[in-house]
Amino acid sequence: MYRLRATLRSLVMPLSLYGLAGLIASYFVWHGLHGQRGLKTGEEYEQRLAQLRLDRDLLKLERMQWEKRIALMRGEAVDADIVDEEARALLGRVHKNEVVIQTQTADNGPPGR
């Protein structure tokens, strides 16, 4: 009886300690990969940063286009064509001498409905 208990103790104690050490190590490894400052979080951060830089570049391009159009309306002489074009686009009107051609669109069906 004593021999069985001693043999069991000599097997169970090391196995339980190794198991506990393995659990602790796996906890730290998992958090090293998936945690708040883990490796995968860093990769996701870099992808998000690249997306934000792309958005920033697109917004800079749009701003340059708007600044170019605004520059045409500033200064001593305002470009009458630009002002006229913007006013008509904003109001949804056409000049009496302009010809408007309505085409059939796929989503709206035939014009005049």
C-alpha positions, 0 to 999 in steps of 0.5 A, a space after each residue: 500500500 505504501 509502495 503504491 502511494 509512493 509510486 503514485 505520488 512520484 508520478 502525479 506530483 511532477 506531472 501536475 507541476 509540469 501541467 501547471 507550468 504548461 498552463 502558465 506558459 500558454 497563458 503568456 504565449 497567448 497574450 503575447 500573440 493576441 493581447 493588447 500589445 501582442 504581435 497580431 495587434 501590431 499587424 492590425 495596427 499597421 493595416 489600419 494605419 496604411 488605410 488611414 494614410 490612403 484616406 488622408 492622401 485621397 482627402 488631400 487630392 480632393 482638397 487640391 481640386 477644390 482649391 484649384 476651383 476656388 482659385 478660379 473664383 478669387 481675385 480681380 476677375 471672377 471666371 463667369 463660366 465657373 460661377 454660372 456652372 456652379 449656380 446651375 448645378 446647385 439650383 438644378 436649372 438650365 439656360 434657355 438656349 441649352 439642349 437637354 438630352 434625357 437618356 434612359 437609365 437602368 435604375 430609374 426606368 424610362 424618362 418621363 415616368 
